[in-house]
Amino acid sequence: MTREDMLARLIAQARTEGGELITLRAVVEEASELGASRVLDRLGLADPGAQDDLDELRELLSAWRDAKASAWKAAIEWLVRGVLALLLVGIAVRLGAADMLS
């Protein structure tokens, strides 16, 4: 029996019995399962290898985030080093270090 058949039977049962709580819960559960299956199928994630694909994508995304954070950190470090070097050159010029070297 497919999920569609099960859902149709539960709805018919709810209609004839007046919708007892357990029947209504079963209808909601089957409808949810059917909807989730349809969504996964439409997204192309219903095959057995989909979990492996998702795991691989999560690892790739994590690696991308780590690389991006490292790149920003390196760029900021180089910027700070450049500013400090310019500051030291400015201090040396101000103190007359260029005259001392000549």
Phi and psi restraints in degrees (value plus and minus 20) as a CYANA .aco file:
   2 THR   PHI    -103.3   -63.3
   2 THR   PSI     148.2   188.2
   3 ARG   PHI     -84.0   -44.0
   3 ARG   PSI     -56.0   -16.0
   4 GLU   PHI     -83.4   -43.4
   4 GLU   PSI     -61.6   -21.6
   5 ASP   PHI     -84.6   -44.6
   5 ASP   PSI     -63.3   -23.3
   6 MET   PHI     -81.8   -41.8
   6 MET   PSI     -63.7   -23.7
   7 LEU   PHI     -84.2   -44.2
   7 LEU   PSI     -61.6   -21.6
   8 ALA   PHI     -82.7   -42.7
   8 ALA   PSI     -61.7   -21.7
   9 ARG   PHI     -85.2   -45.2
   9 ARG   PSI     -61.5   -21.5
  10 LEU   PHI     -85.2   -45.2
  10 LEU   PSI     -58.8   -18.8
  11 ILE   PHI     -85.8   -45.8
  11 ILE   PSI     -61.8   -21.8
  12 ALA   PHI     -83.3   -43.3
  12 ALA   PSI     -60.1   -20.1
  13 GLN   PHI     -84.6   -44.6
  13 GLN   PSI     -61.6   -21.6
  14 ALA   PHI     -84.1   -44.1
  14 ALA   PSI     -56.2   -16.2
  15 ARG   PHI     -87.8   -47.8
  15 ARG   PSI     -59.8   -19.8
  16 THR   PHI     -99.8   -59.8
  16 THR   PSI     -54.8   -14.8
  17 GLU   PHI    -112.6   -72.6
  17 GLU   PSI     -22.6    17.4
  18 GLY   PHI      66.5   106.5
  18 GLY   PSI      -9.6    30.4
  19 GLY   PHI      55.0    95.0
  19 GLY   PSI      42.2    82.2
  20 GLU   PHI     -87.0   -47.0
  20 GLU   PSI     139.6   179.6
  21 LEU   PHI     -78.3   -38.3
  21 LEU   PSI     -63.4   -23.4
  22 ILE   PHI     -87.1   -47.1
  22 ILE   PSI     -55.4   -15.4
  23 THR   PHI     -88.3   -48.3
  23 THR   PSI     -62.5   -22.5
  24 LEU   PHI     -84.3   -44.3
  24 LEU   PSI     -59.6   -19.6
  25 ARG   PHI     -83.0   -43.0
  25 ARG   PSI     -61.5   -21.5
  26 ALA   PHI     -83.9   -43.9
  26 ALA   PSI     -58.9   -18.9
  27 VAL   PHI     -82.4   -42.4
  27 VAL   PSI     -66.5   -26.5
  28 VAL   PHI     -82.8   -42.8
  28 VAL   PSI     -63.5   -23.5
  29 GLU   PHI     -83.0   -43.0
  29 GLU   PSI     -66.7   -26.7
  30 GLU   PHI     -85.8   -45.8
  30 GLU   PSI     -60.2   -20.2
  31 ALA   PHI     -84.1   -44.1
  31 ALA   PSI     -58.7   -18.7
  32 SER   PHI     -85.2   -45.2
  32 SER   PSI     -65.6   -25.6
  33 GLU   PHI     -82.1   -42.1
  33 GLU   PSI     -63.2   -23.2
  34 LEU   PHI     -83.9   -43.9
  34 LEU   PSI     -63.4   -23.4
  35 GLY   PHI     -83.7   -43.7
  35 GLY   PSI     -62.3   -22.3
  36 ALA   PHI     -84.0   -44.0
  36 ALA   PSI     -61.3   -21.3
  37 SER   PHI     -82.9   -42.9
  37 SER   PSI     -61.1   -21.1
  38 ARG   PHI     -84.9   -44.9
  38 ARG   PSI     -61.9   -21.9
  39 VAL   PHI     -84.1   -44.1
  39 VAL   PSI     -66.3   -26.3
  40 LEU   PHI     -81.3   -41.3
  40 LEU   PSI     -58.9   -18.9
  41 ASP   PHI     -86.1   -46.1
  41 ASP   PSI     -63.1   -23.1
  42 ARG   PHI     -85.9   -45.9
  42 ARG   PSI     -52.2   -12.2
  43 LEU   PHI    -102.5   -62.5
  43 LEU   PSI     -26.6    13.4
  44 GLY   PHI      58.4    98.4
  44 GLY   PSI       5.0    45.0
  45 LEU   PHI    -131.8   -91.8
  45 LEU   PSI       0.3    40.3
  46 ALA   PHI    -110.8   -70.8
  46 ALA   PSI     -29.8    10.2
  47 ASP   PHI     -99.5   -59.5
  47 ASP   PSI     142.5   182.5
  48 PRO   PHI     -84.0   -44.0
  48 PRO   PSI     -46.6    -6.6
  49 GLY   PHI    -105.7   -65.7
  49 GLY   PSI     -17.4    22.6
  50 ALA   PHI     -84.6   -44.6
  50 ALA   PSI     -57.7   -17.7
  51 GLN   PHI     -83.6   -43.6
  51 GLN   PSI     -61.1   -21.1
  52 ASP   PHI     -83.9   -43.9
  52 ASP   PSI     -59.7   -19.7
  53 ASP   PHI     -83.3   -43.3
  53 ASP   PSI     -63.5   -23.5
  54 LEU   PHI     -85.2   -45.2
  54 LEU   PSI     -60.5   -20.5
  55 ASP   PHI     -81.6   -41.6
  55 ASP   PSI     -61.9   -21.9
  56 GLU   PHI     -86.0   -46.0
  56 GLU   PSI     -60.2   -20.2
  57 LEU   PHI     -84.6   -44.6
  57 LEU   PSI     -57.9   -17.9
  58 ARG   PHI     -85.0   -45.0
  58 ARG   PSI     -61.3   -21.3
  59 GLU   PHI     -84.6   -44.6
  59 GLU   PSI     -61.5   -21.5
  60 LEU   PHI     -83.9   -43.9
  60 LEU   PSI     -62.6   -22.6
  61 LEU   PHI     -84.6   -44.6
  61 LEU   PSI     -60.4   -20.4
  62 SER   PHI     -83.5   -43.5
  62 SER   PSI     -63.0   -23.0
  63 ALA   PHI     -83.9   -43.9
  63 ALA   PSI     -59.8   -19.8
  64 TRP   PHI     -82.1   -42.1
  64 TRP   PSI     -63.9   -23.9
  65 ARG   PHI     -83.7   -43.7
  65 ARG   PSI     -60.9   -20.9
  66 ASP   PHI     -83.8   -43.8
  66 ASP   PSI     -63.4   -23.4
  67 ALA   PHI     -84.8   -44.8
  67 ALA   PSI     -60.3   -20.3
  68 LYS   PHI     -84.3   -44.3
  68 LYS   PSI     -63.0   -23.0
  69 ALA   PHI     -84.9   -44.9
  69 ALA   PSI     -60.0   -20.0
  70 SER   PHI     -85.8   -45.8
  70 SER   PSI     -59.8   -19.8
  71 ALA   PHI     -84.0   -44.0
  71 ALA   PSI     -63.8   -23.8
  72 TRP   PHI     -83.3   -43.3
  72 TRP   PSI     -62.0   -22.0
  73 LYS   PHI     -82.7   -42.7
  73 LYS   PSI     -64.4   -24.4
  74 ALA   PHI     -84.2   -44.2
  74 ALA   PSI     -61.2   -21.2
  75 ALA   PHI     -83.9   -43.9
  75 ALA   PSI     -61.9   -21.9
  76 ILE   PHI     -87.2   -47.2
  76 ILE   PSI     -59.6   -19.6
  77 GLU   PHI     -82.1   -42.1
  77 GLU   PSI     -63.8   -23.8
  78 TRP   PHI     -85.6   -45.6
  78 TRP   PSI     -57.8   -17.8
  79 LEU   PHI     -83.5   -43.5
  79 LEU   PSI     -63.8   -23.8
  80 VAL   PHI     -84.2   -44.2
  80 VAL   PSI     -62.2   -22.2
  81 ARG   PHI     -82.2   -42.2
  81 ARG   PSI     -61.1   -21.1
  82 GLY   PHI     -83.5   -43.5
  82 GLY   PSI     -63.1   -23.1
  83 VAL   PHI     -84.6   -44.6
  83 VAL   PSI     -62.1   -22.1
  84 LEU   PHI     -85.3   -45.3
  84 LEU   PSI     -58.3   -18.3
  85 ALA   PHI     -84.2   -44.2
  85 ALA   PSI     -63.4   -23.4
  86 LEU   PHI     -83.4   -43.4
  86 LEU   PSI     -58.2   -18.2
  87 LEU   PHI     -83.4   -43.4
  87 LEU   PSI     -64.1   -24.1
  88 LEU   PHI     -84.2   -44.2
  88 LEU   PSI     -60.4   -20.4
  89 VAL   PHI     -83.8   -43.8
  89 VAL   PSI     -61.7   -21.7
  90 GLY   PHI     -82.5   -42.5
  90 GLY   PSI     -62.6   -22.6
  91 ILE   PHI     -84.3   -44.3
  91 ILE   PSI     -61.1   -21.1
  92 ALA   PHI     -84.3   -44.3
  92 ALA   PSI     -61.3   -21.3
  93 VAL   PHI     -86.4   -46.4
  93 VAL   PSI     -61.3   -21.3
  94 ARG   PHI     -84.2   -44.2
  94 ARG   PSI     -56.7   -16.7
  95 LEU   PHI    -102.6   -62.6
  95 LEU   PSI     -25.7    14.3
  96 GLY   PHI      66.7   106.7
  96 GLY   PSI       7.3    47.3
  97 ALA   PHI     -85.7   -45.7
  97 ALA   PSI     -46.5    -6.5
  98 ALA   PHI     -87.8   -47.8
  98 ALA   PSI     -55.5   -15.5
  99 ASP   PHI     -90.4   -50.4
  99 ASP   PSI     -53.9   -13.9
 100 MET   PHI     -87.7   -47.7
 100 MET   PSI     -53.5   -13.5
 101 LEU   PHI     -96.2   -56.2
 101 LEU   PSI     -43.7    -3.7
